[in-house]
Every structure is written in C-alpha cells, then in structure tokens.
Amino acid sequence: MVFFVSMEWGKTIRPEEIGVAPHLQQAHCRGIEEMVNRTNLIVGLTGGMGCGKSTAAALFAERGFRRLDADQVIRDELLPSPDVALAIRTRLGPAMISKNGQIRRDQIAQKVFADPAALAWLEELLHPRLLARWQEIFAAESGVAFMVEVPLLFEKGLENWFDFTVCVTTDSATQLRRLESRGVPPEQARQRLVKQLPLARKCELADHVLLNDGSPDFLREQVNALADRLLQSHPSGPNARPHVSPP
C-alpha cells in the first residue's frame, strides 16, 4: 500500500504566521514569481532532522529529478567564499576559522545554536546568497525536474519558491535514534530540533507528505507514486522517467 498525504496546494501562507524573520519576508513573497518564463518543475523537500530527507531525495533522483541540497550549496559554495569567511571571522571570532583557513562548521554550529542573535545574523548573511544561487541554477537549464532539499523551508517562508512542497516525517523516537546513530549527542539533537517547526505543522503546510518509519521499500513505494503524480502534473522533458514496477 502506498502512503502519502496529498495536501491542498496553491494556498497562501503569511510569513509572520510561522515566525519568518522580517529580513526574509521579501524572499517569501518573491520566490518562483520571478521565474515566470521557466519550464522547470521545482519541488521543495523538507522534514525534521533524522526523518530521511536525503534518502527520499536520492529516490527521487533515481526517477530523474535533479537533486539540489541547500545545506550542500551553503557548505561547498557559500561558506568557503572569501567575503563570507571574513564576515564570520569578524562577527563570530577567529576560532571559527582553522589555522589553514578552513571554515570550522562544528564550531559555528555550536556557537549559533546557543546564541539566537548569532544564528539570526548567520541566516541573514547566508540566505540571500543561497536564494541568488538557486536562481542561477534554475535559470541555467530548462525542462528539468528539480528536487530541492531545504531543512527549514517553512521556517524561512520559502514555499513560494516551489511548485510543490513535500515533507518527510517519522515518529520522534525514530528521529532521535537516527540522529544518535550519526553521532549527534541527544542534548544537541533536542536543541536543534527546538529551532524547527513541529513535524505536525510542517505536514500541515506541505502539499505532500511521505512517512518514513517503515522499511526502505515502503518509502520507495511512496516516492515512486508521488514522482508519477508530480511529473504528470508538470511534464518536464527528458529527465522525467516513468516508474516501471518490477515483475
């Protein structure tokens, strides 16, 4: 049996309703509306930590979606840039940069998750750059189905950047167990989870929901059914591949 919940889409969500910071509210209102001439299908994938966003994204990639990870763009492209590194060193201190000039992401995470003002500053530094990079990527190709992983999609009011949004969910015990298996201490895991919307609220806001507390095949079955539905609603060229059930 396939389990996914198709939520009402095309709805309007006020940024202040879910606590979006004022400096990000313009991005909420802008988003996909600036790309009216594009032919891409752009889907936002979110969920709580340890819910299996990356696993689901990999399954969508098998179906021909172009996978784009917001955290990876920040980690590999934005944080190493000289202007961002200098700003971080100036605002958060020299301990954030290693002796060989590399960004120490573990130190940054430890500092900002314990300091709301520092976290807000870092988001204001990085998020406009991330959105600009998205625009470059989306504009560079046409007829592509993108699956974009965004952990804080709703928290930052970014749903207008996507044709559809998908939330991956699981129960809290499974969530914490997966995080601990990755080496995240329980207290740090809880501290980070508090910064996110409750999963139930994310599921309410999403257009589609995937349940990931069963077997890998259970999740794959849901992804295949949802991929078919998304691609049929917005055909996107050669990257869209129909699912063929095994004999």
C-alpha positions as protocol buffer text, in pm:
chain_id: "A"
residue {
  index: 1
  type: MET
  ca { x: 0 y: 0 z: 0 }
}
residue {
  index: 2
  type: VAL
  ca { x: 123 y: 348 z: -82 }
}
residue {
  index: 3
  type: PHE
  ca { x: 112 y: 604 z: 200 }
}
residue {
  index: 4
  type: PHE
  ca { x: 134 y: 968 z: 115 }
}
residue {
  index: 5
  type: VAL
  ca { x: -94 y: 1252 z: 204 }
}
residue {
  index: 6
  type: SER
  ca { x: -175 y: 1496 z: -74 }
}
residue {
  index: 7
  type: MET
  ca { x: -243 y: 1826 z: 98 }
}
residue {
  index: 8
  type: GLU
  ca { x: -421 y: 2126 z: -51 }
}
residue {
  index: 9
  type: TRP
  ca { x: -179 y: 2323 z: -269 }
}
residue {
  index: 10
  type: GLY
  ca { x: -180 y: 2673 z: -412 }
}
residue {
  index: 11
  type: LYS
  ca { x: -257 y: 2805 z: -65 }
}
residue {
  index: 12
  type: THR
  ca { x: -126 y: 3135 z: 69 }
}
residue {
  index: 13
  type: ILE
  ca { x: 69 y: 3133 z: 396 }
}
residue {
  index: 14
  type: ARG
  ca { x: 153 y: 3460 z: 564 }
}
residue {
  index: 15
  type: PRO
  ca { x: 523 y: 3470 z: 662 }
}
residue {
  index: 16
  type: GLU
  ca { x: 453 y: 3610 z: 1008 }
}
residue {
  index: 17
  type: GLU
  ca { x: 212 y: 3321 z: 1072 }
}
residue {
  index: 18
  type: ILE
  ca { x: 503 y: 3078 z: 1103 }
}
residue {
  index: 19
  type: GLY
  ca { x: 754 y: 3318 z: 1255 }
}
residue {
  index: 20
  type: VAL
  ca { x: 953 y: 3418 z: 945 }
}
residue {
  index: 21
  type: ALA
  ca { x: 1208 y: 3687 z: 1026 }
}
residue {
  index: 22
  type: PRO
  ca { x: 1133 y: 4028 z: 868 }
}
residue {
  index: 23
  type: HIS
  ca { x: 1453 y: 4023 z: 659 }
}
residue {
  index: 24
  type: LEU
  ca { x: 1334 y: 3702 z: 488 }
}
residue {
  index: 25
  type: GLN
  ca { x: 974 y: 3803 z: 421 }
}
residue {
  index: 26
  type: GLN
  ca { x: 1061 y: 3965 z: 88 }
}
residue {
  index: 27
  type: ALA
  ca { x: 1207 y: 3631 z: -28 }
}
residue {
  index: 28
  type: HIS
  ca { x: 879 y: 3462 z: 70 }
}
residue {
  index: 29
  type: CYS
  ca { x: 680 y: 3699 z: -149 }
}
residue {
  index: 30
  type: ARG
  ca { x: 930 y: 3689 z: -437 }
}
residue {
  index: 31
  type: GLY
  ca { x: 1034 y: 3331 z: -498 }
}
residue {
  index: 32
  type: ILE
  ca { x: 907 y: 3149 z: -801 }
}
residue {
  index: 33
  type: GLU
  ca { x: 711 y: 3450 z: -927 }
}
residue {
  index: 34
  type: GLU
  ca { x: 1039 y: 3595 z: -1061 }
}
residue {
  index: 35
  type: MET
  ca { x: 1082 y: 3293 z: -1289 }
}
residue {
  index: 36
  type: VAL
  ca { x: 751 y: 3303 z: -1474 }
}
residue {
  index: 37
  type: ASN
  ca { x: 906 y: 3208 z: -1809 }
}
residue {
  index: 38
  type: ARG
  ca { x: 1078 y: 2894 z: -1688 }
}
residue {
  index: 39
  type: THR
  ca { x: 980 y: 2541 z: -1792 }
}
residue {
  index: 40
  type: ASN
  ca { x: 1128 y: 2358 z: -1494 }
}
residue {
  index: 41
  type: LEU
  ca { x: 939 y: 2168 z: -1228 }
}
residue {
  index: 42
  type: ILE
  ca { x: 1077 y: 2279 z: -890 }
}
residue {
  index: 43
  type: VAL
  ca { x: 982 y: 2077 z: -582 }
}
residue {
  index: 44
  type: GLY
  ca { x: 1088 y: 2162 z: -227 }
}
residue {
  index: 45
  type: LEU
  ca { x: 1166 y: 1869 z: 3 }
}
residue {
  index: 46
  type: THR
  ca { x: 1172 y: 1921 z: 378 }
}
residue {
  index: 47
  type: GLY
  ca { x: 1119 y: 1742 z: 709 }
}
residue {
  index: 48
  type: GLY
  ca { x: 1273 y: 1718 z: 1053 }
}
residue {
  index: 49
  type: MET
  ca { x: 1629 y: 1616 z: 1131 }
}
residue {
  index: 50
  type: GLY
  ca { x: 1662 y: 1239 z: 1111 }
}
residue {
  index: 51
  type: CYS
  ca { x: 1342 y: 1194 z: 912 }
}
residue {
  index: 52
  type: GLY
  ca { x: 1513 y: 1078 z: 593 }
}
residue {
  index: 53
  type: LYS
  ca { x: 1509 y: 1380 z: 360 }
}
residue {
  index: 54
  type: SER
  ca { x: 1833 y: 1274 z: 193 }
}
residue {
  index: 55
  type: THR
  ca { x: 1711 y: 916 z: 150 }
}
residue {
  index: 56
  type: ALA
  ca { x: 1391 y: 1039 z: -13 }
}
residue {
  index: 57
  type: ALA
  ca { x: 1587 y: 1284 z: -232 }
}
residue {
  index: 58
  type: ALA
  ca { x: 1809 y: 1001 z: -356 }
}
residue {
  index: 59
  type: LEU
  ca { x: 1499 y: 800 z: -450 }
}
residue {
  index: 60
  type: PHE
  ca { x: 1358 y: 1097 z: -640 }
}
residue {
  index: 61
  type: ALA
  ca { x: 1694 y: 1128 z: -817 }
}
residue {
  index: 62
  type: GLU
  ca { x: 1654 y: 769 z: -937 }
}
residue {
  index: 63
  type: ARG
  ca { x: 1335 y: 886 z: -1104 }
}
residue {
  index: 64
  type: GLY
  ca { x: 1517 y: 1159 z: -1297 }
}
residue {
  index: 65
  type: PHE
  ca { x: 1483 y: 1454 z: -1061 }
}
residue {
  index: 66
  type: ARG
  ca { x: 1785 y: 1684 z: -1040 }
}
residue {
  index: 67
  type: ARG
  ca { x: 1881 y: 1678 z: -674 }
}
residue {
  index: 68
  type: LEU
  ca { x: 1983 y: 2006 z: -511 }
}
residue {
  index: 69
  type: ASP
  ca { x: 2076 y: 2017 z: -142 }
}
residue {
  index: 70
  type: ALA
  ca { x: 2055 y: 2362 z: 20 }
}
residue {
  index: 71
  type: ASP
  ca { x: 2293 y: 2261 z: 300 }
}
residue {
  index: 72
  type: GLN
  ca { x: 2547 y: 2134 z: 48 }
}
residue {
  index: 73
  type: VAL
  ca { x: 2533 y: 2460 z: -150 }
}
residue {
  index: 74
  type: ILE
  ca { x: 2597 y: 2653 z: 172 }
}
residue {
  index: 75
  type: ARG
  ca { x: 2873 y: 2415 z: 282 }
}
residue {
  index: 76
  type: ASP
  ca { x: 3058 y: 2378 z: -50 }
}
residue {
  index: 77
  type: GLU
  ca { x: 2995 y: 2712 z: -224 }
}
residue {
  index: 78
  type: LEU
  ca { x: 2892 y: 2985 z: 19 }
}
residue {
  index: 79
  type: LEU
  ca { x: 3087 y: 2925 z: 341 }
}
residue {
  index: 80
  type: PRO
  ca { x: 3428 y: 2894 z: 166 }
}
residue {
  index: 81
  type: SER
  ca { x: 3380 y: 3222 z: -25 }
}
residue {
  index: 82
  type: PRO
  ca { x: 3622 y: 3493 z: 100 }
}
residue {
  index: 83
  type: ASP
  ca { x: 3355 y: 3753 z: 182 }
}
residue {
  index: 84
  type: VAL
  ca { x: 3150 y: 3507 z: 390 }
}
residue {
  index: 85
  type: ALA
  ca { x: 3458 y: 3368 z: 568 }
}
residue {
  index: 86
  type: LEU
  ca { x: 3572 y: 3720 z: 656 }
}
residue {
  index: 87
  type: ALA
  ca { x: 3228 y: 3817 z: 786 }
}
residue {
  index: 88
  type: ILE
  ca { x: 3212 y: 3504 z: 1003 }
}
residue {
  index: 89
  type: ARG
  ca { x: 3561 y: 3564 z: 1144 }
}
residue {
  index: 90
  type: THR
  ca { x: 3476 y: 3926 z: 1221 }
}
residue {
  index: 91
  type: ARG
  ca { x: 3136 y: 3859 z: 1380 }
}
residue {
  index: 92
  type: LEU
  ca { x: 3180 y: 3518 z: 1545 }
}
residue {
  index: 93
  type: GLY
  ca { x: 3552 y: 3522 z: 1620 }
}
residue {
  index: 94
  type: PRO
  ca { x: 3878 y: 3373 z: 1484 }
}
residue {
  index: 95
  type: ALA
  ca { x: 3801 y: 3035 z: 1642 }
}
residue {
  index: 96
  type: MET
  ca { x: 3552 y: 2978 z: 1359 }
}
residue {
  index: 97
  type: ILE
  ca { x: 3842 y: 2953 z: 1110 }
}
residue {
  index: 98
  type: SER
  ca { x: 4108 y: 2680 z: 1126 }
}
residue {
  index: 99
  type: LYS
  ca { x: 4482 y: 2751 z: 1100 }
}
residue {
  index: 100
  type: ASN
  ca { x: 4478 y: 2656 z: 733 }
}
residue {
  index: 101
  type: GLY
  ca { x: 4192 y: 2896 z: 663 }
}
residue {
  index: 102
  type: GLN
  ca { x: 3907 y: 2642 z: 653 }
}
residue {
  index: 103
  type: ILE
  ca { x: 3565 y: 2718 z: 799 }
}
residue {
  index: 104
  type: ARG
  ca { x: 3507 y: 2515 z: 1117 }
}
residue {
  index: 105
  type: ARG
  ca { x: 3143 y: 2425 z: 1072 }
}
residue {
  index: 106
  type: ASP
  ca { x: 3130 y: 2234 z: 1401 }
}
residue {
  index: 107
  type: GLN
  ca { x: 3241 y: 2544 z: 1593 }
}
residue {
  index: 108
  type: ILE
  ca { x: 2994 y: 2764 z: 1408 }
}
residue {
  index: 109
  type: ALA
  ca { x: 2706 y: 2525 z: 1480 }
}
residue {
  index: 110
  type: GLN
  ca { x: 2798 y: 2504 z: 1847 }
}
residue {
  index: 111
  type: LYS
  ca { x: 2805 y: 2883 z: 1878 }
}
residue {
  index: 112
  type: VAL
  ca { x: 2496 y: 2982 z: 1682 }
}
residue {
  index: 113
  type: PHE
  ca { x: 2262 y: 2717 z: 1823 }
}
residue {
  index: 114
  type: ALA
  ca { x: 2341 y: 2851 z: 2170 }
}
residue {
  index: 115
  type: ASP
  ca { x: 2304 y: 3217 z: 2066 }
}
residue {
  index: 116
  type: PRO
  ca { x: 1980 y: 3320 z: 1887 }
}
residue {
  index: 117
  type: ALA
  ca { x: 2125 y: 3657 z: 1787 }
}
residue {
  index: 118
  type: ALA
  ca { x: 2428 y: 3491 z: 1625 }
}
residue {
  index: 119
  type: LEU
  ca { x: 2202 y: 3243 z: 1446 }
}
residue {
  index: 120
  type: ALA
  ca { x: 1982 y: 3524 z: 1310 }
}
residue {
  index: 121
  type: TRP
  ca { x: 2293 y: 3709 z: 1190 }
}
residue {
  index: 122
  type: LEU
  ca { x: 2431 y: 3400 z: 1014 }
}
residue {
  index: 123
  type: GLU
  ca { x: 2098 y: 3333 z: 841 }
}
residue {
  index: 124
  type: GLU
  ca { x: 2082 y: 3695 z: 724 }
}
residue {
  index: 125
  type: LEU
  ca { x: 2432 y: 3655 z: 583 }
}
residue {
  index: 126
  type: LEU
  ca { x: 2376 y: 3325 z: 403 }
}
residue {
  index: 127
  type: HIS
  ca { x: 2013 y: 3303 z: 294 }
}
residue {
  index: 128
  type: PRO
  ca { x: 2008 y: 3588 z: 39 }
}
residue {
  index: 129
  type: ARG
  ca { x: 2319 y: 3435 z: -119 }
}
residue {
  index: 130
  type: LEU
  ca { x: 2154 y: 3093 z: -124 }
}
residue {
  index: 131
  type: LEU
  ca { x: 1842 y: 3227 z: -296 }
}
residue {
  index: 132
  type: ALA
  ca { x: 2053 y: 3407 z: -555 }
}
residue {
  index: 133
  type: ARG
  ca { x: 2244 y: 3087 z: -624 }
}
residue {
  index: 134
  type: TRP
  ca { x: 1915 y: 2897 z: -666 }
}
residue {
  index: 135
  type: GLN
  ca { x: 1802 y: 3147 z: -925 }
}
residue {
  index: 136
  type: GLU
  ca { x: 2126 y: 3097 z: -1119 }
}
residue {
  index: 137
  type: ILE
  ca { x: 2086 y: 2719 z: -1113 }
}
residue {
  index: 138
  type: PHE
  ca { x: 1718 y: 2722 z: -1212 }
}
residue {
  index: 139
  type: ALA
  ca { x: 1778 y: 2974 z: -1492 }
}
residue {
  index: 140
  type: ALA
  ca { x: 2072 y: 2781 z: -1639 }
}
residue {
  index: 141
  type: GLU
  ca { x: 1858 y: 2491 z: -1766 }
}
residue {
  index: 142
  type: SER
  ca { x: 1507 y: 2435 z: -1893 }
}
residue {
  index: 143
  type: GLY
  ca { x: 1282 y: 2131 z: -1890 }
}
residue {
  index: 144
  type: VAL
  ca { x: 1439 y: 1997 z: -1569 }
}
residue {
  index: 145
  type: ALA
  ca { x: 1262 y: 1847 z: -1267 }
}
residue {
  index: 146
  type: PHE
  ca { x: 1441 y: 1976 z: -957 }
}
residue {
  index: 147
  type: MET
  ca { x: 1411 y: 1822 z: -610 }
}
residue {
  index: 148
  type: VAL
  ca { x: 1549 y: 2076 z: -362 }
}
residue {
  index: 149
  type: GLU
  ca { x: 1628 y: 1969 z: -5 }
}
residue {
  index: 150
  type: VAL
  ca { x: 1555 y: 2256 z: 236 }
}
residue {
  index: 151
  type: PRO
  ca { x: 1552 y: 2166 z: 609 }
}
residue {
  index: 152
  type: LEU
  ca { x: 1395 y: 2498 z: 715 }
}
residue {
  index: 153
  type: LEU
  ca { x: 1171 y: 2551 z: 413 }
}
residue {
  index: 154
  type: PHE
  ca { x: 862 y: 2660 z: 606 }
}
residue {
  index: 155
  type: GLU
  ca { x: 1050 y: 2818 z: 896 }
}
residue {
  index: 156
  type: LYS
  ca { x: 1207 y: 3062 z: 649 }
}
residue {
  index: 157
  type: GLY
  ca { x: 891 y: 3115 z: 442 }
}
residue {
  index: 158
  type: LEU
  ca { x: 1038 y: 2975 z: 120 }
}
residue {
  index: 159
  type: GLU
  ca { x: 737 y: 2778 z: -6 }
}
residue {
  index: 160
  type: ASN
  ca { x: 673 y: 3032 z: -284 }
}
residue {
  index: 161
  type: TRP
  ca { x: 996 y: 2920 z: -448 }
}
residue {
  index: 162
  type: PHE
  ca { x: 844 y: 2584 z: -536 }
}
residue {
  index: 163
  type: ASP
  ca { x: 566 y: 2438 z: -750 }
}
residue {
  index: 164
  type: PHE
  ca { x: 503 y: 2178 z: -478 }
}
residue {
  index: 165
  type: THR
  ca { x: 638 y: 2104 z: -132 }
}
residue {
  index: 166
  type: VAL
  ca { x: 698 y: 1759 z: 17 }
}
residue {
  index: 167
  type: CYS
  ca { x: 755 y: 1679 z: 386 }
}
residue {
  index: 168
  type: VAL
  ca { x: 923 y: 1359 z: 506 }
}
residue {
  index: 169
  type: THR
  ca { x: 811 y: 1261 z: 854 }
}
residue {
  index: 170
  type: THR
  ca { x: 864 y: 992 z: 1115 }
}
residue {
  index: 171
  type: ASP
  ca { x: 796 y: 942 z: 1486 }
}
residue {
  index: 172
  type: SER
  ca { x: 1010 y: 1132 z: 1739 }
}
residue {
  index: 173
  type: ALA
  ca { x: 1174 y: 821 z: 1887 }
}
residue {
  index: 174
  type: THR
  ca { x: 1296 y: 711 z: 1544 }
}
residue {
  index: 175
  type: GLN
  ca { x: 1411 y: 1066 z: 1472 }
}
residue {
  index: 176
  type: LEU
  ca { x: 1628 y: 1084 z: 1786 }
}
residue {
  index: 177
  type: ARG
  ca { x: 1761 y: 731 z: 1734 }
}
residue {
  index: 178
  type: ARG
  ca { x: 1878 y: 814 z: 1381 }
}
residue {
  index: 179
  type: LEU
  ca { x: 2047 y: 1133 z: 1499 }
}
residue {
  index: 180
  type: GLU
  ca { x: 2227 y: 948 z: 1778 }
}
residue {
  index: 181
  type: SER
  ca { x: 2347 y: 689 z: 1525 }
}
residue {
  index: 182
  type: ARG
  ca { x: 2508 y: 977 z: 1332 }
}
residue {
  index: 183
  type: GLY
  ca { x: 2699 y: 1083 z: 1641 }
}
residue {
  index: 184
  type: VAL
  ca { x: 2476 y: 1376 z: 1737 }
}
residue {
  index: 185
  type: PRO
  ca { x: 2455 y: 1392 z: 2119 }
}
residue {
  index: 186
  type: PRO
  ca { x: 2095 y: 1370 z: 2247 }
}
residue {
  index: 187
  type: GLU
  ca { x: 2103 y: 1714 z: 2408 }
}
residue {
  index: 188
  type: GLN
  ca { x: 2240 y: 1877 z: 2093 }
}
residue {
  index: 189
  type: ALA
  ca { x: 1979 y: 1694 z: 1885 }
}
residue {
  index: 190
  type: ARG
  ca { x: 1697 y: 1827 z: 2104 }
}
residue {
  index: 191
  type: GLN
  ca { x: 1849 y: 2176 z: 2095 }
}
residue {
  index: 192
  type: ARG
  ca { x: 1848 y: 2174 z: 1714 }
}
residue {
  index: 193
  type: LEU
  ca { x: 1500 y: 2025 z: 1687 }
}
residue {
  index: 194
  type: VAL
  ca { x: 1360 y: 2306 z: 1902 }
}
residue {
  index: 195
  type: LYS
  ca { x: 1471 y: 2551 z: 1629 }
}
residue {
  index: 196
  type: GLN
  ca { x: 1241 y: 2381 z: 1377 }
}
residue {
  index: 197
  type: LEU
  ca { x: 865 y: 2383 z: 1338 }
}
residue {
  index: 198
  type: PRO
  ca { x: 695 y: 2078 z: 1488 }
}
residue {
  index: 199
  type: LEU
  ca { x: 670 y: 1800 z: 1230 }
}
residue {
  index: 200
  type: ALA
  ca { x: 291 y: 1802 z: 1256 }
}
residue {
  index: 201
  type: ARG
  ca { x: 287 y: 2167 z: 1147 }
}
residue {
  index: 202
  type: LYS
  ca { x: 526 y: 2100 z: 858 }
}
residue {
  index: 203
  type: CYS
  ca { x: 300 y: 1819 z: 740 }
}
residue {
  index: 204
  type: GLU
  ca { x: 1 y: 2051 z: 759 }
}
residue {
  index: 205
  type: LEU
  ca { x: 175 y: 2313 z: 545 }
}
residue {
  index: 206
  type: ALA
  ca { x: 318 y: 2071 z: 285 }
}
residue {
  index: 207
  type: ASP
  ca { x: 144 y: 1975 z: -38 }
}
residue {
  index: 208
  type: HIS
  ca { x: 252 y: 1610 z: 3 }
}
residue {
  index: 209
  type: VAL
  ca { x: 374 y: 1401 z: 298 }
}
residue {
  index: 210
  type: LEU
  ca { x: 593 y: 1088 z: 297 }
}
residue {
  index: 211
  type: LEU
  ca { x: 600 y: 859 z: 601 }
}
residue {
  index: 212
  type: ASN
  ca { x: 945 y: 716 z: 674 }
}
residue {
  index: 213
  type: ASP
  ca { x: 914 y: 493 z: 978 }
}
residue {
  index: 214
  type: GLY
  ca { x: 891 y: 162 z: 792 }
}
residue {
  index: 215
  type: SER
  ca { x: 1114 y: -35 z: 556 }
}
residue {
  index: 216
  type: PRO
  ca { x: 1318 y: 121 z: 272 }
}
residue {
  index: 217
  type: ASP
  ca { x: 1078 y: -41 z: 26 }
}
residue {
  index: 218
  type: PHE
  ca { x: 787 y: 130 z: 199 }
}
residue {
  index: 219
  type: LEU
  ca { x: 945 y: 471 z: 141 }
}
residue {
  index: 220
  type: ARG
  ca { x: 1044 y: 383 z: -216 }
}
residue {
  index: 221
  type: GLU
  ca { x: 687 y: 284 z: -297 }
}
residue {
  index: 222
  type: GLN
  ca { x: 560 y: 620 z: -175 }
}
residue {
  index: 223
  type: VAL
  ca { x: 827 y: 812 z: -365 }
}
residue {
  index: 224
  type: ASN
  ca { x: 751 y: 629 z: -690 }
}
residue {
  index: 225
  type: ALA
  ca { x: 380 y: 702 z: -661 }
}
residue {
  index: 226
  type: LEU
  ca { x: 438 y: 1067 z: -578 }
}
residue {
  index: 227
  type: ALA
  ca { x: 701 y: 1109 z: -851 }
}
residue {
  index: 228
  type: ASP
  ca { x: 450 y: 981 z: -1106 }
}
residue {
  index: 229
  type: ARG
  ca { x: 193 y: 1230 z: -981 }
}
residue {
  index: 230
  type: LEU
  ca { x: 432 y: 1527 z: -982 }
}
residue {
  index: 231
  type: LEU
  ca { x: 574 y: 1454 z: -1326 }
}
residue {
  index: 232
  type: GLN
  ca { x: 231 y: 1401 z: -1477 }
}
residue {
  index: 233
  type: SER
  ca { x: 113 y: 1734 z: -1336 }
}
residue {
  index: 234
  type: HIS
  ca { x: 406 y: 1920 z: -1487 }
}
residue {
  index: 235
  type: PRO
  ca { x: 590 y: 1725 z: -1762 }
}
residue {
  index: 236
  type: SER
  ca { x: 950 y: 1839 z: -1758 }
}
residue {
  index: 237
  type: GLY
  ca { x: 1127 y: 1685 z: -2053 }
}
residue {
  index: 238
  type: PRO
  ca { x: 1390 y: 1413 z: -2078 }
}
residue {
  index: 239
  type: ASN
  ca { x: 1471 y: 1393 z: -1707 }
}
residue {
  index: 240
  type: ALA
  ca { x: 1120 y: 1271 z: -1623 }
}
residue {
  index: 241
  type: ARG
  ca { x: 1115 y: 891 z: -1620 }
}
residue {
  index: 242
  type: PRO
  ca { x: 801 y: 683 z: -1568 }
}
residue {
  index: 243
  type: HIS
  ca { x: 812 y: 423 z: -1296 }
}
residue {
  index: 244
  type: VAL
  ca { x: 809 y: 62 z: -1407 }
}
residue {
  index: 245
  type: SER
  ca { x: 711 y: -186 z: -1138 }
}
residue {
  index: 246
  type: PRO
  ca { x: 939 y: -490 z: -1108 }
}
residue {
  index: 247
  type: PRO
  ca { x: 791 y: -818 z: -1241 }
}
